[in-house]
């Protein structure tokens, strides 16, 4: 179910509750009126896709540095997967050098990673409309990455294989 359809249902339910409470002269009717208007607006307005890992138009692929991601300065690098920039977020801790080596390995094996991504999306239809934005190298297990999708998605990367 799309977000617009879901909001339209919410608007209808709230409009119905508004009518019931207005007819019964119970003073909470205005809350349901406000909710019905809000969800009706959300259902008809043009939906903008918010991408948390918004990359520069042409990021410097394969170069470590601090980049503005999600309004924060994050350390990592960009790689290109499925023709789009994906940020590899590297946790700065005692294993920083190992994490940097892992990020370089991912960058150097982008073709294999891209193929794994395609297979994962084919096998998991709920991820077809989503866009991979960030791979987080945050885990104690250096071979594991956290994969963040927009809108609202989270999976794992084990080695070069995407898993749900």
C-alpha positions as CSV (number, residue, x, y, z in Angstrom):
1,X,0.0,0.0,0.0
2,X,1.4,3.4,-1.0
3,X,1.7,6.2,1.5
4,X,-0.9,8.2,-0.4
5,X,-3.5,5.4,-0.1
6,X,-2.7,4.9,3.6
7,X,-3.1,8.7,4.2
8,X,-6.4,8.7,2.3
9,X,-7.7,5.9,4.5
10,X,-6.6,7.8,7.6
11,X,-8.4,10.9,6.3
12,X,-11.6,8.9,5.7
13,X,-11.6,7.3,9.1
14,X,-11.0,10.6,10.8
15,X,-13.7,12.3,8.7
16,X,-16.1,9.6,9.8
17,X,-15.2,10.1,13.5
18,X,-15.5,13.8,13.0
19,X,-19.1,13.3,11.7
20,X,-20.0,10.9,14.6
21,X,-18.7,13.2,17.3
22,X,-20.2,16.3,15.7
23,X,-23.6,14.6,15.5
24,X,-23.3,13.6,19.2
25,X,-22.2,17.1,20.1
26,X,-19.1,15.7,21.9
27,X,-16.5,18.5,21.9
28,X,-13.6,16.4,20.5
29,X,-14.9,16.6,17.0
30,X,-12.5,19.4,16.1
31,X,-9.5,17.1,16.7
32,X,-10.9,14.6,14.2
33,X,-11.6,17.4,11.7
34,X,-8.0,18.6,12.0
35,X,-6.7,15.1,11.5
36,X,-9.0,14.5,8.5
37,X,-7.7,17.7,6.9
38,X,-4.1,16.9,7.7
39,X,-4.2,13.3,6.3
40,X,-6.3,14.5,3.3
41,X,-3.5,17.1,2.5
42,X,-0.8,14.4,2.9
43,X,-2.7,12.1,0.6
44,X,-2.9,14.6,-2.3
45,X,0.3,16.5,-2.0
46,X,3.2,15.5,-4.3
47,X,5.4,13.1,-2.4
48,X,9.1,14.0,-2.4
49,X,11.5,11.3,-1.8
50,X,13.8,12.1,1.0
51,X,17.3,10.6,0.7
52,X,19.2,10.7,3.9
53,X,22.6,10.0,2.3
54,X,22.3,12.8,-0.3
55,X,25.5,12.8,-2.1
56,X,27.2,15.6,-4.0
57,X,26.3,15.6,-7.7
58,X,29.7,14.0,-8.5
59,X,31.3,12.8,-5.3
60,X,35.0,11.8,-5.2
61,X,34.6,8.0,-5.4
62,X,37.1,6.0,-3.4
63,X,38.5,8.9,-1.4
64,X,38.4,9.0,2.4
65,X,37.3,12.2,4.0
66,X,34.6,14.0,6.0
67,X,31.4,14.4,4.1
68,X,28.1,16.0,5.1
69,X,25.6,13.1,5.4
70,X,22.2,13.5,7.1
71,X,23.3,16.9,8.3
72,X,26.3,15.4,10.2
73,X,29.9,15.3,9.3
74,X,30.7,11.7,8.7
75,X,34.0,10.0,8.0
76,X,34.1,7.6,5.1
77,X,34.0,7.4,1.3
78,X,31.7,7.1,-1.6
79,X,31.4,4.2,-4.0
80,X,29.1,3.8,-7.0
81,X,26.5,1.0,-6.9
82,X,23.7,0.6,-9.5
83,X,24.9,3.8,-11.0
84,X,24.3,5.8,-7.8
85,X,26.6,7.1,-5.1
86,X,26.5,5.2,-1.8
87,X,28.3,6.5,1.2
88,X,30.4,4.1,3.3
89,X,30.2,5.4,6.8
90,X,33.3,4.4,8.9
91,X,33.1,4.3,12.6
92,X,36.1,6.1,14.1
93,X,37.3,3.9,16.9
94,X,40.3,1.7,17.8
95,X,39.6,-0.4,14.6
96,X,39.7,2.6,12.3
97,X,42.5,1.3,10.1
98,X,40.8,-2.2,9.7
99,X,37.5,-0.5,8.8
100,X,39.3,1.7,6.2
101,X,40.9,-1.4,4.7
102,X,37.4,-3.0,4.6
103,X,36.0,0.1,2.9
104,X,38.8,0.0,0.3
105,X,38.0,-3.7,-0.3
106,X,34.4,-2.8,-0.9
107,X,35.4,-0.1,-3.3
108,X,37.8,-2.3,-5.2
109,X,35.1,-5.0,-5.5
110,X,32.3,-2.7,-6.4
111,X,31.4,-4.9,-9.5
112,X,30.9,-8.0,-7.3
113,X,29.0,-5.9,-4.7
114,X,26.8,-4.4,-7.4
115,X,25.9,-7.9,-8.7
116,X,25.1,-9.0,-5.1
117,X,22.9,-5.9,-4.8
118,X,21.0,-6.7,-8.0
119,X,20.4,-10.3,-6.8
120,X,19.2,-9.1,-3.4
121,X,16.8,-6.7,-4.9
122,X,15.4,-9.3,-7.3
123,X,14.9,-11.7,-4.4
124,X,13.4,-9.1,-2.1
125,X,10.7,-7.2,-3.9
126,X,10.0,-4.8,-1.0
127,X,13.4,-3.2,-1.7
128,X,12.8,-2.5,-5.4
129,X,11.3,1.0,-4.9
130,X,14.0,1.8,-2.3
131,X,17.4,3.3,-2.8
132,X,20.6,2.2,-1.0
133,X,22.1,5.3,0.5
134,X,24.7,4.2,3.2
135,X,26.7,1.2,4.2
136,X,27.8,1.6,7.8
137,X,31.0,-0.1,9.0
138,X,30.1,0.1,12.6
139,X,30.0,-3.5,13.8
140,X,32.7,-5.3,15.8
141,X,32.5,-7.9,13.1
142,X,34.5,-6.2,10.4
143,X,33.0,-8.3,7.6
144,X,29.5,-7.1,8.5
145,X,28.1,-3.8,7.3
146,X,24.8,-2.1,8.1
147,X,22.9,-1.2,5.0
148,X,20.5,1.8,5.1
149,X,17.8,2.3,2.4
150,X,15.5,5.2,1.7
151,X,12.7,5.2,2.4
152,X,12.8,3.2,5.7
153,X,14.9,0.2,5.0
154,X,17.7,-1.7,6.9
155,X,19.6,-4.8,5.9
156,X,23.0,-6.3,6.5
157,X,26.0,-6.8,4.3
158,X,28.0,-10.0,5.2
159,X,31.2,-10.1,3.2
160,X,29.9,-9.1,-0.3
161,X,26.4,-10.5,0.2
162,X,23.4,-8.4,1.0
163,X,21.1,-10.2,3.5
164,X,17.8,-9.3,5.1
